[in-house]
Amino acid sequence: MSATTKPYHIGRKISRIRELKDMKQEALAQALGISQQSVSAIENSENLEEEKLKEIAKALGVSVEAIKNFSEESIINYFNNIYDNGVFNTGNYCNFNPLDKVVELYERLVQAEKDKNEYLEKLLKEK
């Protein structure tokens, strides 16, 4: 077997999808109503029954086909295409200095406090 061909291993695909969804084995186990050790065993399995695969797909929020066809290369290509096609490169960059905004807000708060103090002093003098 060459280094570029990898055997079909459904458990590894489930594990990677779970990790990409930032889900722990315990969370998947709870969603499936099984133990964490059972999830570990599933992720070490090369093949699974179709019904079990459907349950896992539902718990992960993906289709059975997404699990079967999952590959690291496709994920990398997907994200590269998103960035290359400008979905995340919209040109909407911050055109102001956030520190300037903080300083402006602080100055407005100080002025509001000064105004409040002047008003309270005016009320005190009227009494």
N, C-alpha and C positions, 0 to 999 in steps of 0.2 A: 504494500500500500504506500502511495506517495505521501509526502508531507502536505500537499495541497488538498487532497481529498479527505474529507472527514466522514466517518460513518453517521448514518441517520441516528441521532440520539435524542429522543423526545424529552427525556428528563432534563438534559442540559438546556434545551430550548425553553422549557418551563422555568427553569432556574433563572436564566438570563432575563426573560420577560418579567418575572417576579422582581428581580433586582432593579431592572429599569423602571419599574413602577414604584420603587422604593418601598417594597413590601417585605416584611420579614417572614420566615417560614412559619412562625407562630400565628401570624395574621392569616396566612393562607390556610393553615390547619384549622383555625377557628371558623373560617368561611366554609370550609368543606366538612366540618364536624368530625375531624380526625385529629390524631396527635401530631406533634411537630416531628416525631420520629418517622411517622408514616409519610409526611411530606418529604423528608430527607430521602426515604426509600424510593419514593416516586421520582425524585430528581436524579436519582442514581440509576433509574430504569431506562433501558434502551428503547423499550416499547411499552405501550399502555393500551388497555381496552378502550374502545371508542366511547363507551358511556362514561368512563372515568375521565377521559379527555374532555368530554363535553362539560362535565361538572367543573373541572379545573379552568377551562376557558371562561365559563360563566363567572367563576370566582375572581378571575384575573381581569374580567371585563374586555376580553378579546374573543375573536372567533376561533373555532377549531382550526380553520385554514391558516389563520395568523400564526398559530403555534406550529403547525406542520411546516409552514413555509418560512419560518423565522430564520434569519441569518444575520450575523454581525455585519457582513458586508452591505447588506441591504439597508440596515439602519444607518451606517456611516454614509452611504450614498444619499439616503433620504435627507439627512441633516446637511450634507454638503450642498445638495440642490436647493434647499430652503435658503441657505445663506447666499449662495451664488446667484439665485434668481431674485434676490432683493426683498424677500419677505421680511427678513430682519435687518435689511440694509435699506431702510426707507428714507434715509437722509434726515430724519427728524432727530437732530442732535440738540442737546441742551445749548442754547445760545446765550445763556447768562451764567454768571458765576453764582453758585448756590450760597457761597459765603456772603456775597453782597446782599442777597435776599435775607439772610439771617441778621445781618447788621441793620438792614432797613427795618425789619420787624422789631428788633430790639429798640431802635430809636423811636419807633412809633409807640411801643409800650412805655418807654420812659416819658415821652411827651404826654401820653394819656395819664400817667401817674402825676405828672406836674399839673396838668389841667384839673385833676381830681383834687389835689392838695389846694390849689388856688380857690376852687369852688368851696371846699370845706372851710378854709380860712375866711372867705367872704361871709359864709353863713354864721361863723363864730362872731365876727365883728358886728353883724346885724343884731345880735342878741344883747 
